[in-house]
Amino acid sequence: MTTLPHIVVTRYVAPLREGGSLPGLVEGEDLGTYVCKFRGAGQGPRVLVAEVVVAGLARLLDIPTPDQVVLEVDPRLARYEADEEVQDLIDASPGANLGLDFLPGSFGYDPGASHGDDDLAGRVLWLDAFTANVDRSWRNPNLLLWNGTLEAIDHGASLYFHHSWPGGPSDPARFARQPYDTGEHVLREAAASARRQDAALAARLDDATLAQVLAAVPDVWLEPVPGADTPAELRARYVRFLAARRDGVDGVRTWLPAEEPA
C-alpha cells in the first residue's frame, strides 16, 4: 500500500490566518518546514482525505502540487503557545495531521495576469470539475507561483459528497451527473483546453489507479460511516464515486466546463 512519509513535529512556528481552518507553519524532525493542516480543525478529517486524494489525482494529471507528509503532533506542543485558539487546535489534533511542503519564495497567483500555460490551466480546471472543487475563485485562487510554475494548493473543498455520509451514503450516479459551475473559477477561460484534453485525462484514472490514490490516505482519517465500517470499505466507496464521475452519464461527462463564448 502506498503511504505518505511520517514526520514528527518538533516546533510550532506560526499560524497562517489566510484560511478559515487556521493551518500552521511547523518544523519537523527532518529539519523540514511544513504547512500543517490539523485534523481537529474545520470539518475534521474528511478535509484531509480530500487534500490527499485530489493531490494524488493532480500528480497523475501532471499538475504541480506541494509534496505531502503525515505530521505527528504531540499535544504538549500547545504548552508553548500563547494563543488560546492555537492551543485548542493542537490539543484537538493529537497524532496524524497533514503536512504540505512549504514552498519558500512562492507567491499568490494574480488573477489578472496570464497563467502562461494553457494546457496546465486546462488540466487544473478539469481536475476541479472532476472533483467538484468549489474553492478556486477569483477571490481565492488557491494557486501559487513557484519557480515560474503554477502550483495548485488547498484541495479540501473538493469531494463534497463525503460530507453527507454520516447520515447514509449518497448516490454515485448523482455525483456523476452533477454539473460544475465555472462562473467564478479563476481559470474559467481555459475551458476549451480542458475539453480538448478530456479523453486523455480521463484515461489516466482507471479504477486501479484510483484505488492507488486512495491507498495513500491514512486509516485514522477514514472514519466509519453507515455501510462502510472499515477503511477498506470506505476507500472502495470513494473509488465508486470517482469512477462514476469519470464514466459520466451514458459515457458523456456532462460536468465538463462549457467553453467561454468568443
ABEGO torsion letter per residue (X at the ends): XBBBBBBBBABBABBBAABAAGBBBBBBAAGBBBBBBBAABEAEAAAAAAAAAAAAAAAAAGBBBBBBBBBBBBAAAAAABABAAAAAAAAAABEBBBBBBBBBGBBBBBAABBAGBAAAAAAAAAAAAAAGBABBBAABAGBBBBGGBBBBBGAAABGAAAAAAAAEBBBAAAAAABBBBAAABAAAAAAAAAAAAAAAAAAABBAAAAAAAAAABBAAABBBBBGBABAAAAAAAAAAAAAAAAAEBGGBBAABBBBBBX
